[in-house]
Amino acid sequence: VGFALAVVHPEAGNIGGGGFMVIRTADGKVSSLDYRETAPTGATRDMYLDPQGEPTELSVTGHLSAGVPGSVAGLTQAHERLGRLPFDSVIAPAIRLARDGFGVDEYRSESIRSDSARLSQYPASVASFLPGGSPPPPGSKLRQADLASTLEAIRRAGAPGFYRGPVADLIVAEMGRGGGLITHGDLTRYRAIWREPITIQYRGHTVYSMPPASSGGVTMGEILNIMEGYDPLPPFGTPALVHREAEAMRRAFSDRNAYLGDPAFVRNPTERLLSKEYAASLRQQIGERATPTPRFEPAAAGGASTTHYSVVDAEGNAVSCTTTLNNSYGSAVTVTGAGFLLNDEMDDFATAPGKPNMYGLVQGEANAIAPGKRMLSAMTPSIVLDPAGQLYLVVGTPGGPRIITMVYHVISNVIDHRMPLPEAVAAPRMHHQALPDSLRVEEGGFTRTTLDSLRSRGHGISTGDYWGDVEAIIRTPGGWQGVSDPRRGGGGAGY
């Protein structure tokens, strides 16, 4: 699935980015795999600041925005440890799709068109995605011969076919064209890391999610722990519920932004942040009015174009996988001769601690740039067990920092509000990330009465179009049910 998405979903599926997996095998063992990108060894703390100390666009578009890719290491390592089919048969469909082409639908054509200004800056991106100088029209076929050759190299040699040899040479040559930093040494040193997943107990259920360098599991766990103390919860969509959720999110994101980072570089106070006692102390701070987010002090700490897939097999093995290039089409730079896009994940660092990145997140020293460091992520692939310890729900989504609150919403909608999964995924969403100090709601998702009540409690409200693309699987009395977010063009399939 991961390799195929690199072909047919190029704005987010990738081999030039990174991601995270949470895996539960049928025997009940749970693990997580971190294949987040890393900062090149030539990266420096202030590399994206202008002479006045303000962030520039260099962390978002172009060669300098790319971190060392982790996807190929992650996908091949997952296959080596847990795969059953021969690697040739796993990657063959992706090679075929790249070589022979796939049908372009209206969504894909419009997606390329919307980013054509960025893509058109780089000749290899034009060759791959703007044949003849314009986006491929619906009904046409998009062929990617260079990408097929790169996938063939990976098929023959595994991860070394990407991180060493001709493909690595092409990556380094591309860096030379645009002032990028990734070197042969960066590529050969890259490693995906198996980590102990975050474990959260919520109303008798067990939730497994990603630990740092993803902030997703810790931040979502903090929200769940705060909300668990409200029993029962107010009904869905009411001002009382939305207010409490917003205040829980505000506190969890404040901690995320202040404390979390790559565990190889900073000490993450995970045990304290996820303790029920700490959640109770935060809950006691929540009254009937909004509490403004304090001015952010960096010294206190010392994607969105992403895609997600959830898989459950006939034996009960489950994978929740989120992967990304960060921005739509990443850096917009396609590696000449190799046919794949590079990420722009360097913007996920606190490029200027105390100032917002492209998602509006204001972060601190724990996530400052350093050579070899993994940038903090919001990806939240999660697996939920029922009170009997049986596999119950596999869930995740793209969406930048809103990933965390979307996965929270689906879990709460199913467990607290007893919604069927299609309703839980389709339900209106709200989001608060501490800074900017604004409660974001989907346009038309909440009644005017609810919004007016929230304003009277002191919340600043901002409305916007739908967000996210939740992909989830749940166990029902009739068997497994796969649900794809109606907001986007994904789907579920079983065989």
N, C-alpha and C positions, 0 to 999 in steps of 0.2 A: 504494500500500500504506500509506504513512504517513498520508495523510488518512483512509483507510478505517478504520485502527486507532483514530484519534481518535474514531470513532463507535462501533465495536463492541467496543472494548477500553478503556473509559474510565479504568480504574484506572492505565493506563500509556501506552497510545497517546494522542496528544495534539496539540493546536495551542497549548496553554498552557504547554508545557515546552521542552525542548531536546534536543540529541543530537549524534551524530558519525557520519560516513560515511567508510569507506575504499573507494575506487573504483579498479578496474583496467579500462581499456578494452581492446578486442580487439587493438589495436595495441601493447599492452604498457605504456602509460603509466599510472602509478599516482599518485593524488592523495588528499587527505583534506580533509574539510569539517567545520569546527568551528562548530556552531550552539548552543553551550552558552549558558545564560542568563547574564545579568550582574546585578551588584548595582545597585539604583537609585542615583541620584545623592544621594539623601537618606540612604543607608545609612552607619552609623558602626561603628567597630571593636567597641564594647562594647554594641551595641544589644540584645543578647539576654541580658544579664547582670542578675541581681537586685542589690540593694544590697550583698549579701555577696560579689558577684563570681561567683556560681554560674549556670550556664546555665538558662534557662527553656524552657517549651514553645512560646514565641512563634516559634521558628525552625522549628517542625514543623507547626503547625496555625494557620490563620487568615491574614488579609490580609497581615500583616507578614512572613510567611515566604516570600512570592513574589518570585522574581527576574524580570527582564525576559525574556519568552519569546523563544526563538530558532527554534522549529520551523518556523514559516511562512516565515521568511527562508531557512532552510536548504533546505527542500523546494523552494521556488520557484527558488532560485539553482541547485540541482542540475539542475532541469528546464531552466532557461535555458541552462546550459552544455552539458548532455549529453543532454537529452530529445529524442525524435524525434516522439512523438505530440503533437497539439495539447493545450494545457493544459486546455481545456474537457473533452476526453475523459478526461484523467487524473483530474480531480477529480469528474467527474459521478457515478461510482458511490458515492462518499462522500456526496454531496448526496442522492442517492436513498435510501441507507440511513438517513440522518438524518431525511429528510422522511417516508418511507413506513414506516420502522421495520424492525427485524430481530428474528428469533426469539430469545427469551431461553432459554438452556439452563440446566441445573442449576448449572454452574460459575459462570456470570455472576450468577445469582440469589443464590447463596451468597456470592460476592465482594461484592456490594452490601450484603447483610445484615451481613457481618462488619465493614463500615465504616459501618454506618448511624448509629451514635452520633455519629461525627464529621460525617457529611454532614447529619444532622438539625439541626445548629446553624445552617445557612445556608439561607434560604428558597429561593433559586434552585437549590441542590443538591437540596432536597426535591422541588421541581417537576420536576427533570430525572430523578432516580434513585429517588425514593420516592413514586411516584404513589399518592395515597390514603393516604400516610403509611407505606407498607410497601414492601419490595423487590418488584419485579415477579416473579411466580411463573414457574417453568419452563413453557414453552409459550406464554407471553404475548408481545406485541410491545412493544418499547421504541421510542417515537418521540421525536425531539428537534428540534422545529420551530425553536427559536431557534438551535441549532447549524447546521441547514440554511441558515438565513438568513446566518449568519456565513460559511459555506463559499461561499455564492453571492456574497458581497461579495469574497471572495478570488478566485473564478472570474472575476469581472468586471474586477478591478483588479490582480490579483497580490498581492504582499506589501504594497503601499500600502493595499490594501483591509482589511488587518489593523492596520497600524502607524499609519495616519492615518484620518481620517474617522469615521463613526458607530461602528465597532467600537472604535476607540481611545477614543472618548468614553465608551463603555460600560465599558471597562476602568478608565479614570480615575475614573469615577463609582463603580465598585465599590470602588476603593481608598478613596474618601471615606467609604463606609459602614462600613469596618472598620479605619480607621487604617493602611492600606497606604501604600507609598511610591512606586509606579510613576507617573510623570508622562507627559504628552504628549511632553516632551523626551526622556525615556528611550526611549520607543517609536520616535520618529523617528530617533534616533541609533543604534539597534541595527543591527549588521552581522554577518552570518555571514562566516567567514574561511576561505579556502583555505590549507592548510598543507602543508609537506613531510612525508610520513608517516615514522614510525620504520621503519627497516630492520634486520632481525636475520638473521644467517646461522646456521642451526642444522642441523648434520649434513648439509650440502650443500643444504638447502632454504632458500628465502628467505621470511621472514615480514614482511609489512607490517602495521603497526598505527598507532594514534593517538598523536600527540605531545601534550604539554601544550597546552591546559589539561586534557586527560585524562592521568591518570597511568598508564593501562592499558598502553600500548605499552612505556614505559620499565620499569615494574615487572615485567611479564611477560618482557621481554627480559632483564632482569637474572637472573630465575629460570632462563630457558632457558640463558643463558651459563654460569651456575654448574653446572647439571646436565649440560651438554655435556662437561664435564671428566671425568665418570664414564663410562667407556667400557670394557665395556658397563655399562648400568644394571643394578642388581639386578632380579629379576623383579617384576612388578606385585603390589602388595598385601603385599609382604614388609616386615618391620620395618626392614631396611636401607634400602630405597627410601623408605618413608614418613618415616623419620628424616631422610634427606638432603634430601628435598623440603621438609620442615618447616623445616629450618635455612636452606635457600636462600630460602624465602618470608620467614622472619623477617628476614633481612638486606635483602632487596629492599624489604619494607614499611617497615623502619626508614629506609631512604634516601628512599622515597616521602614518608613523613610529615615528614621533616626538610627536604627540599630542593625539592620540586616545587610549582609554582604557575602562575598565569597568566603566560605569557612577556612580556606587556606590562607586568608589574609586578615580576617577579623574574627573575634569571638562573638558568635551569635547567641544571645541569651534565650535560646529556644525554650528551655525547660520553664523558665520563669514566665515568658510570654504566653505559654500554653497552659499554665496552671489554672485550675478552677478558682483558686484563691485570688489570683491576680485578676481574673475576669470579674469576680465578685466586687473587687475594689473599684474597677472601672465602672461597673454597673451602678454602684452607689453614687457615682458622679453624675449620672443621667437623671435629669429632672424633667419638668414639663416644657422647658424651653431649650432651644438650640444653644449650645455652648461654643462660642467662636473658637476656631482653631488658633492656638497661640502663635505669635510670630515665630517663624522657623529659625532656629539657631543651629547652624551646622556643627558647631563645636560640641553640641550636646552628645554626639555620637563618638567624640575623641580625637506591535504588532500588533494604523494597526492592521498589519496584514500577517496573520498567523493562520494556521489551520489545525484541525484536531480530528482524530479518528478514534473510535472506541470499538473494540473487538472482543467477542466472546466465542469460543469454539465449542464443538459438541461435547468435549470432555469437561468444560467448565473453566478452562484457562482464560484469563482476561487481561487485556492490555488497554490502558488509557494513555494516549500519546498526543502531545502537543508539540508542534514544530513551527519554525518561523524564519523569515528573513528580516523581521521587524517592520519597516515601512513596506507599503505595497511595492512589489518588485525590488525590495531591498535597497541597495545603493544605486540601482538602475544600471550598474556596470555588469555586462556579460563578459566572461573570460574569453578572449579571442582564441578561436581554435578549439575551445573546450565546451562552449555552448551553454554554460549555466551562469545564473545570476549570483553575484556576491551579496551578502547581507550588509545592512547598515547598523549592526548591533552596538557599535561604539556609542551611539546616542543613548543607550540604556544605562550607561554609567552616569554618575553625577558629573557631567562635563564641567559644570560650574556649581559646586555645592551651594545649596541655598537658592538656586534659580531653576525655573521649570525647564523640562525637556519637551520633546515634541508631543508628549501625552499630557503635559501640564503637571507632571510629577515633580515635586521639589524634594530633593534627596540630600543626604549628608555625607560625612567623611567616610563612613563604612563602605560606600559604593563609589568612592573616587577612583579615577583611572590609575592602574599600575600595570607594568609589564607582566604578562602571563596570567592576569586576573580574569575571573569570570564576572561579567557584568550581571547585576541583579535583574531578575525576571519576575513577571507576574503570572507566568504560565502555571496552571493549577490542574493538571490531569489527576483524576481522583477515582477511587474505587470504594464502594460502601458495602458493608456486610450488614445483614439483618441481626436482630437480637440473638438469634440462634447461631450466629457465626457463619451463615451461608451467604454466598455471593448474591448481591441484591441489585446494585446499580453501578454502572460504569459511565463516567461523565467528564466532559471537558469542552472547551470552546476557545476560539480566538477572541481578541478584543482589547489588547493592551491592558492597562490596569483594571479595566472593567471585567476582565476574565475572572478575577477573584470574587467579585460580588455576583456575577452571573452563576458561577458554580454554587456559591452559597444559596442563591435563590432557588435553583433547581432542587438541591438537597432539602431545603426547608419547605418548599412547596409540596414535595412528595411526603416527607415525614411529618411535618407540622400541620399542613393544610389538607393533607390526604388527597391531593390532586392526582389523577391519572397522569402518566408521564407526558403525553402530548399536551395536556393543559398546563402542566408544570413548566414545560419548555416555552410554550407560547405566551404565558402570562406576562403582563407588563413589568418592566424592570426599572429600578432606580439605583443610583450609585452615588457614593460620597467617598472621596479620597483624601480628605483633610485639607489639602490645598490643590487647586483653588477652593476656597471655602464656599462651595456651592453644591446644592442637592440637585443632581441631574435626573431627569425623568424622561421616558419615551413620550413623544408627542401623541396625545390622545389616550395615553395609558391609564391616567388617573382622572377622577372627576374634578370639576372646578371647585366643588365644595371641599374635597380633600386638599387640593393645592392651596386654597385660601386658608384653610385651617393650619397647614404647615407654615405658610407665611406668617400667620399670626403668632406662631411659636418661635419666630425668629429665623426661619430658614430662607436663604436666598435660593430661588428656584430657577433652573435653566432647563429648557426643553430642547430636544433634538430628535432626529430620525432614529429608527430602530438601530440597535447595535448587537453584535455577537452572531454566533453561528453554532449553537450548542448541538453536539452530537452525543447521544446517550443511548444506553441499553439498560432495560430493567427486566427483572424476573417477575412474571405474572403467573397466576394459576394456570393459564393456558400455554405457558412457555415464554421464551425470550421475545421481548418487543423492542425494536430499534426505532428511535425517533430522531429525525433531523429537523433542525430549527426552521419553521416556516418563513423566517425573515430572509433566508438565503436559499441558494440553489442546491444544497446537499441532498443526501438521500440515505436510506437504509437498505441493506440487501442481506439476504440469508440464503444459504445453500446447504 
